[in-house]
Amino acid sequence: MLKVENLHVSVKGTPILKGLSLSVGAGEIHAIMGPNGSGKSTLASVLAGKDGYEVTSGSVQYRGQDLLEMLPEERARAGVFLAFQYPIEIPGVNNAYLLKAGLNAQRAANGQPQVDAFEFMRLIKSKMELMQISKEFLNRSVNEGFSGGEKKRNEILQMLMLEPALAVLDETDSGLDVDALKIVAAGVNSLRSPERSMVLVTHYERLLELIVPDRVHVLADGRIVKSGDRTLARELDERGYDWIQAEVASA
Amino acid sequence: MATDSDQLSALVKQKYRHGFVTDIEQDTVPPGLSEDVIRFISAKKGEPEFLTEWRLKAYRHWLTMHEPTWAHVRYEPIDYQSISYYSAPKSKDDAPKSLDEVDPKLLETYDKLGIPLHERARLAGVAVDAVFDSVSVATTFKAKLAEAGVIFCSFSEAVRNHPELVEKYLGTVVPTRDNFFAALNSAVFTDGSFVYIPKGVRCPMELSTYFRINAANTGQFERTLIVADEGSHVSYLEGCTAPMRDENQLHAAVVELVALDNAQIKYSTVQNWYPGDENGVGGIYNFVTKRGDCRGVNSKISWTQVETGSAITWKYPSCILRGDNSVGEFYSVAVTNNYQQADTGTKMIHIGQNTRSTIISKGISAGHGQNAYRGLVRILPTAKGARNYTQCDSLLLGDQCGAHTFPYIESRERSANVEHEATTSKISEDQLFYCRQRGLSEEDAVNMIVNGFCREVFKELPMEFAVEAQNLLNVSLEGAVG
């Protein structure tokens, strides 16, 4: 599904990712953990195609295509979804309207018929129940005046509607209380399927108790320095990141 | 050399002078303005004596006036003697015979705006059956309006058929001496619209210049007068969604609204005159005076405007809140792209007690566009308990454009309450990226964000106009990003 090889990325001339490699198979969930400033969010942004990130070397293959050659909207329509760490507010733009426009752009790209307002409401109803989002939420402006938890639930709602092949969740757990975290995890888990891959970028292990990953990677100083199964996440939770950095330094 | 060119221009002028014939049968006059020209226009239109005199008075005063220079706009000086002040509606013989003869670029724009086919033909001035379709539609509407007692006709017809109403109200809101362009308009206006809603009548439909067949040919100096008698209601739409292919041309229109006791007037404008090309060549100078007089108690006048066209816009639809408890509203979206310039806003003059006004202004600048909001809120000592709320937002696309805000607040009454809020923002890269990550193209994302920015104003427009305004905005901002 996703193959990142020896990726080097700079922001304003400063190298952030320094030879990152990662391979995610279909149906797999990979967690990327690591201390602040290790490059986790940079990886998420580069995968989604955000401006301001200069790929100096390396490659990213998505379903056999060169992902780095594609525009952000082309990636989105091809099934790459980013759940933002800080979902942006867009005053005056109806939440449902943006989502419907995105869904229809994706469907148009895939040669599928457009959904009208009635079909859209039919599709979104059960998903809103799952995310415990009320109906009036759809008619509010995108993320405007949403609480932190509402913004994150809205991200997952969008993901449920767009049904991506590759979902990248950037610190979706940050700022959530336990109840909200459970709702978000239920939403994410409902999308688990053999055809769908996910990359969870997170700082904390608690998300991984609810969304159990197949692989856990530790990102430090722009590289993946350690990989393992879910037990690695627990170890990190107990011992912090210092020991890994020490281990890397001594290696 | 200077002498040569002076001589040359003198020669040219001379030629024009020679060419000047006050022949009542002819359809145009040579360029230039004089009392003779004004008498010619008035005679040509068969106007009563009072109107001829009124025009001449305006002209004589205009001669003593100077063109205003305070607006935040720049343009080459206008030579008022080079303008032809009268030309009869274009003959159908000159009009294109079918849509095939119309500029394809124009048709493409209509397509993007979603204007129905039969409308397109009419807008492009095609002299075929399509036009007659709308003639019959208009006739049907006219019958229905007449039944309700509503007078809705061209200004010329009103002068002929209802001179007493015209004489009673003309110039009572915008006096001939009001300003340079209003004085000019008063002297030379050729046509426009007239509306009278009788006492207690709620106009059975939205009145629109669309239904007026001669609207397309009313020319540069329109005059509109709307009178809502006691307890009446009217909603008037002034639509120019067809881009006019013109060189720099002066449009100096005047609109006067009069609302008597308990009457309500809602006036909506979608203005899309030709804005000039991407290098700022050509385009309309839209120098318009619009004012409403809430003359009666509990009356209400509401202006909604979407200004996307014209090379230069100079316009301040205003409300004089004379009657106690009267309400004035101004909702505006003004877009400047490429080299367009806009200096627009409103004046709310609070005279009566408990008068209320609301101003919502949204300015969008793109390309090298310059967009200024200029607004005056004046509370006179008589306006006890007056209230105003002003919100003035600017959105910038790109870094070559400008947004300017000139609010003037003069409150001379202690019990008055005046609020002013202003913001300036840019479409952020993060907003664009967010939308694109959900699958929208960059252009669609910009349109969506800009439309969201304008939502408070668009919701004031009648339904079918709101959709059109949105499409218009998208077309106007084409190529503004990326």
Chai-1 contact restraints between the chains, C-beta under 6 A:
chainA,res_idxA,chainB,res_idxB,connection_type,confidence,min_distance_angstrom,max_distance_angstrom,comment,restraint_id
A,A48,B,Q437,contact,1.0,0.0,6.0,A-B,restraint_1
A,K50,B,F433,contact,1.0,0.0,6.0,A-B,restraint_2
A,P72,B,R436,contact,1.0,0.0,6.0,A-B,restraint_3
A,P72,B,Q437,contact,1.0,0.0,6.0,A-B,restraint_4
A,E73,B,R436,contact,1.0,0.0,6.0,A-B,restraint_5
A,E73,B,G439,contact,1.0,0.0,6.0,A-B,restraint_6
A,E73,B,S441,contact,1.0,0.0,6.0,A-B,restraint_7
A,A76,B,Q437,contact,1.0,0.0,6.0,A-B,restraint_8
A,A76,B,G439,contact,1.0,0.0,6.0,A-B,restraint_9
A,R77,B,G439,contact,1.0,0.0,6.0,A-B,restraint_10
A,L82,B,Q437,contact,1.0,0.0,6.0,A-B,restraint_11
A,I88,B,D430,contact,1.0,0.0,6.0,A-B,restraint_12
A,I88,B,Q431,contact,1.0,0.0,6.0,A-B,restraint_13
A,I88,B,Y434,contact,1.0,0.0,6.0,A-B,restraint_14
A,I90,B,Q431,contact,1.0,0.0,6.0,A-B,restraint_15
A,I90,B,I449,contact,1.0,0.0,6.0,A-B,restraint_16
A,I90,B,G452,contact,1.0,0.0,6.0,A-B,restraint_17
A,G92,B,G452,contact,1.0,0.0,6.0,A-B,restraint_18
A,G92,B,F453,contact,1.0,0.0,6.0,A-B,restraint_19
A,G92,B,R455,contact,1.0,0.0,6.0,A-B,restraint_20
A,V93,B,M448,contact,1.0,0.0,6.0,A-B,restraint_21
A,V93,B,G452,contact,1.0,0.0,6.0,A-B,restraint_22
A,A101,B,L440,contact,1.0,0.0,6.0,A-B,restraint_23
A,G102,B,R438,contact,1.0,0.0,6.0,A-B,restraint_24
A,G102,B,G439,contact,1.0,0.0,6.0,A-B,restraint_25
A,A105,B,G439,contact,1.0,0.0,6.0,A-B,restraint_26
A,A105,B,L440,contact,1.0,0.0,6.0,A-B,restraint_27
A,Q106,B,G439,contact,1.0,0.0,6.0,A-B,restraint_28
